[in-house]
Amino acid sequence: MAFAVIAHYRCAPADEDTVRAALLKMREHTLAEPGNLGYEVHADVEGPGAFVLYERYADRSGFDAHAAAGYFDELIVRTVRPLLTDRTVTFADVL
């Protein structure tokens, strides 16, 4: 069964460019993963510093491999997360 991740990120407007660049670089890496079916990055047009990510994987193990990648650690864990003021993540089976 396909697996999805929906993440809502918020950072200070001053950090928006850094977070945006890291998310777009992350998208490049993620789309090349064998278990990835899609990785969309959305910026809230009315909320500076607000992003929504929609990710789809062939299954949960595809996401687990994604989260174990070195670039995930570099771009998400070490770059994006420290700049976030709010973060909500939903994991879902795609029906």
Stockholm file with secondary structure:
# STOCKHOLM 1.0

chainA/1-95         MAFAVIAHYRCAPADEDTVRAALLKMREHTLAEPGNLGYEVHADVEGPGAFVLYERYADRSGFDAHAAAGYFDELIVRTVRPLLTDRTVTFADVL
#=GR chainA/1-95 SS CCEEEEEEEEECGGGHHHHHHHHHHHHHHHHTSTTEEEEEEEECTTSTTEEEEEEEESSHHHHHHHHTSHHHIIIIIIIIGGGEEEEEEEEEECC
#=GC SS_cons        CCEEEEEEEEECGGGHHHHHHHHHHHHHHHHTSTTEEEEEEEECTTSTTEEEEEEEESSHHHHHHHHTSHHHIIIIIIIIGGGEEEEEEEEEECC
//
